Amino acid sequence: MKPNVKASSTHMPCGSVSASASPCTRKPRAPKGSASLLALCLSTGCALFSGSAPAASPPQSFLGTPAPMRSASQTISISPTTNYVNVTSGQIVRFSVGGQEFAWNFDVPNSVYLFDLNQVAPANLLDHAVRVYVAPNPISIF
């Protein structure tokens, strides 16, 4: 049984509260919170594909340790145009920057895959950001 609804002679715009049926048709609304979820998904996706660094950097203790130069298995030269370097977890790398050098042991957990080399380089050695992409150690099971 339908409720008793009185017809109204005054036109009410869409979205107004009225006891009478509105003459306009509405598009279905998305469930509450879906716009926020969509915005979150889009912003996360944009961050993933924009090449930006993670919002929170790993703690210094997770990034490895300084190493003796003679222990390095590879030397990477950093120039003003170097934007990133690729290393493997467990690898010891010597970095050469404008005639100065330092070595780093990338003994990092698998959760660390990207950070800024400035976090581990000697102070004021680099004049620009250089991303370090750390591949997991294929020998390590953890």
C-alpha positions in Angstrom: 0.0 0.0 0.0 1.3 3.4 -1.0 1.5 6.2 1.5 -0.9 9.1 1.0 1.0 11.8 -0.8 -0.5 15.1 -1.7 0.2 16.7 -5.0 1.8 20.1 -4.9 1.2 22.9 -7.3 4.5 24.6 -6.6 7.6 23.3 -8.3 10.4 22.2 -6.0 13.9 22.0 -7.5 15.7 18.7 -7.5 17.2 17.9 -4.2 14.6 19.9 -2.2 12.8 18.2 0.7 9.2 17.9 -0.1 6.4 15.6 0.7 5.5 15.4 -3.0 7.4 13.5 -5.6 10.0 15.6 -7.4 9.4 16.0 -11.1 13.0 15.6 -12.0 15.0 12.4 -12.3 18.2 11.8 -10.3 21.3 10.0 -11.2 22.1 7.2 -8.8 24.6 8.3 -6.1 27.7 6.4 -5.2 27.9 4.9 -1.8 29.2 7.3 1.0 33.0 7.3 1.2 33.5 6.1 -2.3 34.7 9.5 -3.4 37.4 9.5 -0.7 38.4 5.9 -1.6 38.6 6.9 -5.3 40.8 10.0 -4.4 43.0 7.8 -2.3 43.4 5.2 -5.1 44.1 7.9 -7.7 46.7 9.7 -5.5 48.4 6.5 -4.6 48.5 5.4 -8.3 49.8 8.8 -9.3 52.6 8.6 -6.7 53.5 5.1 -7.9 53.9 6.2 -11.5 55.3 9.6 -10.9 58.7 8.3 -9.9 58.5 10.1 -6.6 60.2 8.7 -3.5 58.2 7.1 -0.8 56.6 9.5 1.6 58.6 8.2 4.6 62.2 7.3 4.3 63.5 4.2 6.0 65.5 4.8 9.3 69.2 5.3 8.9 69.9 2.0 10.6 68.0 0.1 7.8 70.2 1.6 5.0 73.3 -0.4 5.5 76.7 0.6 6.9 79.9 2.4 5.8 82.5 -0.1 4.3 86.2 -0.1 3.6 87.1 1.0 0.0 89.0 -2.2 -0.6 85.9 -4.3 0.1 83.9 -2.7 -2.8 82.9 -5.0 -5.6 81.8 -2.2 -7.9 82.6 1.5 -8.4 79.9 3.9 -9.4 80.8 7.4 -10.6 78.2 10.1 -9.7 78.1 13.1 -12.0 75.8 16.2 -11.9 73.4 14.4 -14.3 73.2 11.1 -12.3 69.6 10.8 -11.0 69.7 7.2 -9.8 71.9 4.1 -9.2 71.0 0.4 -9.0 72.5 -1.8 -6.4 71.8 -5.2 -4.9 71.2 -5.9 -1.2 74.4 -7.2 0.3 76.6 -5.5 -2.3 79.4 -3.2 -1.3 79.8 -0.2 -3.6 82.4 2.5 -3.9 81.0 5.9 -5.0 83.2 8.4 -6.7 81.9 12.0 -6.6 84.0 14.8 -8.0 87.3 13.3 -6.9 86.0 12.2 -3.5 85.0 8.6 -2.7 83.1 6.6 -0.1 82.0 3.0 0.2 78.7 1.6 1.4 77.6 -1.9 2.3 74.0 -2.2 1.2 73.1 -4.8 3.8 69.5 -3.9 4.0 66.2 -5.7 4.7 64.0 -6.6 1.8 61.6 -3.9 2.8 64.1 -1.3 1.8 64.1 -0.8 -2.0 64.4 2.9 -2.5 66.1 5.8 -0.7 68.1 9.0 -1.3 71.9 8.5 -1.5 72.2 11.8 0.5 71.0 9.9 3.5 74.2 7.8 3.7 76.8 9.9 1.8 79.2 12.1 3.7 77.7 15.5 4.5 77.7 18.0 1.6 79.3 15.5 -0.8 76.3 15.4 -3.2 74.7 18.6 -4.5 71.6 16.9 -5.9 69.3 14.0 -5.1 70.4 10.6 -6.3 67.9 7.7 -5.8 69.2 4.3 -4.8 67.2 1.4 -6.1 68.0 -1.7 -4.1 67.3 -5.1 -5.7 66.7 -8.0 -3.3 69.7 -10.3 -2.7 68.9 -13.4 -4.8 70.9 -15.6 -2.3 69.1 -14.3 0.8 65.8 -16.0 1.8 64.7 -13.2 4.1 
